[in-house]
Each structure stands twice: as C-alpha cells, then as structure tokens.
Amino acid sequence: MMWLGYALLGALAGVISGMFGIGGAVVIVPTLVLLFKFSQHQAQGTSLATLLLPIGLLAAWKYYVAGHVNVKAAAIMAGCFFIGGLLGAVLAERISGVWLQRSFGVFLLAIAVRMILAR
C-alpha cells in the first residue's frame, strides 16, 4: 500500500511545482523524512531520482506558451545545475544525516522568512 502514498506524494509535488514553479524536492524531501521515515540521504537521493525524467516538461510548456519562459536563462541554469547537482551530491555524502536534515530545514526556513517579509 506504500505505492499509493508515493503516488499521492508525487501528484501533490507535481501540483505544487506547477502552481509555484518550485522543484518537487521542497515537498518530496520533508514528506519522505517525516511521514515515510526515510533518512535524509535516502529522501534526497529518491527525490533526485524522481526528478530525473522531464517531470516539469508539461508545466514548463504551459508557461512557455503563455510567454513566461526565458529560454536562454533556463538553458544556462540547466547546464550549470547539471554540474552543481554533482558537486552538491558529493558534499552531501560527506555530511551526517542529522546535519544534512538540519541544514535543509534551515535553508527552507530562511527562504520562507525572506518570502514572507519581502515587500
């Protein structure tokens, strides 16, 4: 029955990603850790594996058709993201699960505070 939970999480992450333009990891990683009891490393690895396929293709296409995609910026960021993802994974493997989870939480909290207090 776990597959149903994973399916619901994937659908929820997709809806939220499409609505807010975020990566699914913001939803997937905390849910896998807190609800499904994955280790932080397992949650991050599973989230990355989930996003390997062109997950955001249909949502990105919808935004593109509406004129809301800067293709040059996206291409540059994608190329650098490709290399940055490898570097981040190498660094993450050197950090304990507890500190990785705490760092992820602080990162999300800092972004949340910044977004809430903006303008």
Secondary structure, DSSP 4 states (H G I P E B T S, - for coil): -HHHHHHHHHHHHHHHHHHH---THHHHHHHHHHTS---HHHHHHHHHHHTSS-TTHHHHHHHHHTT---HHHHHHHHHHHHHHHHHHHHHHHTS-HHHHHHHHHHHHHHHHHHHHH--
